[in-house]
Amino acid sequence: MAHETCKEMLAMYALSALEASEQSELQQHLEACPVCRLELTEWQATAAALAYVATPIEPSSQLRERILKRVRTEHRTGPPEQANVLKFSRAAVPARRGWLPVAAIAASLLFLALVIGLIALWRLNRARQAELAQVTRELHFREQELLQEKRIVQLFTAPATRTSELAGTKDAPNAHALLAVDRQTGRATLLARGLPIAPSGKAYQLWFISGTEAPVPGKLFTTDAEGSALLEDQLPVRASKASVFAVTLEPQNGVTAPSGNTYLLSSANDRSPS
């Protein structure tokens, strides 16, 4: 936890207003930070002083004498037939001290209002920081998406790129895909749309097919909830002359020869790899 964040939490820690997780993190910070420990001591002293804000008022000497006199009288004559309420004279409490309880209560209320305001501001600041972090993550994710899209566009429009279109078969009539192969580097990128979500334990696999030779396996991939997928692969050397491309549904660990149904097939040839 950052040092500045811990400093903001010290007042609430002194008032036992932190959640358990926050208190645990702050305690770990306090073990290594003498500055925060010193400031916490000051906050704890202030919080403890709240219980003693009102100055205690001792009874006056006149009141004490009157009470003792009444006790001695009752001891000699016995208890009165009817209980009488002992009336206190205004002189029992000096008038000059009358403002102290009011001032103490006002100071307590003011301090509590300040603490409550501090807690509210701290929580608002934490919420704003969380929102900012979320926005920052979203912006970073979007930047990565844009960079990826830019890279894909450059690949598909490069002069050395060969592009093939793959159409959906009867198992995925709404599916379609584009495959771009850089003839200089052998880099292959597949953009697929409309594929069904692969069942548990299954994944889609790309195949490179050249003439009458056996299909060469490519990478495995899965789709998102909308049936879209992006696959980046490297064209195997023995598939450098591949002219047909296909996608089949296979076990999630992949196979060396097509065994599942074909979901996408290069439009250049309607031959299935299976």
FENUR-V722231 format. One record per backbone hydrogen bond with DSSP energy under -0.5 kcal/mol. NH is the residue of the N-H (numbers start at 1). CO is the residue of the C=O. If there is no record, write none. Layout:
BEGIN
nh=NH co=CO
nh=NH co=CO
END
This chain:
BEGIN
nh=6 co=2
nh=7 co=3
nh=8 co=4
nh=9 co=5
nh=9 co=6
nh=10 co=6
nh=10 co=7
nh=13 co=9
nh=14 co=10
nh=15 co=11
nh=16 co=13
nh=17 co=12
nh=23 co=19
nh=24 co=20
nh=25 co=21
nh=26 co=22
nh=27 co=23
nh=28 co=24
nh=29 co=25
nh=30 co=26
nh=31 co=27
nh=32 co=28
nh=32 co=29
nh=33 co=29
nh=34 co=32
nh=37 co=33
nh=38 co=34
nh=39 co=35
nh=40 co=36
nh=41 co=37
nh=42 co=38
nh=43 co=39
nh=44 co=40
nh=45 co=41
nh=46 co=42
nh=47 co=43
nh=48 co=44
nh=49 co=45
nh=50 co=46
nh=50 co=47
nh=51 co=48
nh=52 co=49
nh=53 co=50
nh=55 co=53
nh=58 co=56
nh=60 co=92
nh=64 co=60
nh=65 co=61
nh=66 co=62
nh=67 co=63
nh=68 co=64
nh=69 co=65
nh=70 co=66
nh=71 co=67
nh=72 co=68
nh=73 co=69
nh=74 co=70
nh=75 co=71
nh=76 co=72
nh=77 co=73
nh=78 co=74
nh=87 co=85
nh=92 co=89
nh=93 co=90
nh=94 co=92
nh=97 co=94
nh=98 co=95
nh=100 co=97
nh=101 co=97
nh=102 co=98
nh=103 co=99
nh=104 co=100
nh=105 co=101
nh=106 co=102
nh=107 co=103
nh=108 co=104
nh=109 co=105
nh=110 co=106
nh=111 co=107
nh=112 co=108
nh=113 co=109
nh=114 co=110
nh=115 co=111
nh=116 co=112
nh=117 co=113
nh=118 co=114
nh=119 co=115
nh=120 co=116
nh=121 co=117
nh=122 co=118
nh=123 co=119
nh=124 co=120
nh=125 co=121
nh=126 co=122
nh=127 co=123
nh=128 co=124
nh=129 co=125
nh=130 co=126
nh=131 co=127
nh=132 co=128
nh=133 co=129
nh=134 co=130
nh=135 co=131
nh=136 co=132
nh=137 co=133
nh=138 co=134
nh=139 co=135
nh=140 co=136
nh=141 co=137
nh=142 co=138
nh=143 co=139
nh=144 co=140
nh=145 co=141
nh=146 co=142
nh=147 co=143
nh=148 co=144
nh=149 co=145
nh=150 co=146
nh=151 co=147
nh=152 co=148
nh=153 co=149
nh=154 co=150
nh=155 co=151
nh=156 co=152
nh=157 co=153
nh=158 co=154
nh=158 co=155
nh=161 co=158
nh=162 co=181
nh=163 co=161
nh=164 co=179
nh=166 co=177
nh=167 co=265
nh=168 co=175
nh=169 co=263
nh=172 co=169
nh=175 co=172
nh=176 co=193
nh=177 co=166
nh=178 co=191
nh=179 co=164
nh=180 co=189
nh=181 co=162
nh=182 co=187
nh=183 co=160
nh=183 co=181
nh=186 co=182
nh=188 co=233
nh=189 co=180
nh=190 co=231
nh=191 co=178
nh=192 co=190
nh=192 co=229
nh=193 co=176
nh=194 co=226
nh=195 co=227
nh=202 co=199
nh=203 co=250
nh=204 co=221
nh=205 co=248
nh=206 co=219
nh=207 co=246
nh=208 co=216
nh=209 co=244
nh=213 co=210
nh=216 co=208
nh=217 co=215
nh=218 co=206
nh=221 co=204
nh=224 co=228
nh=227 co=224
nh=229 co=192
nh=231 co=190
nh=233 co=188
nh=233 co=231
nh=235 co=186
nh=239 co=236
nh=240 co=237
nh=242 co=239
nh=243 co=209
nh=244 co=209
nh=246 co=207
nh=247 co=264
nh=248 co=205
nh=249 co=261
nh=250 co=203
nh=250 co=248
nh=252 co=201
nh=254 co=251
nh=263 co=247
nh=264 co=247
nh=265 co=167
nh=266 co=245
nh=267 co=165
nh=269 co=266
END
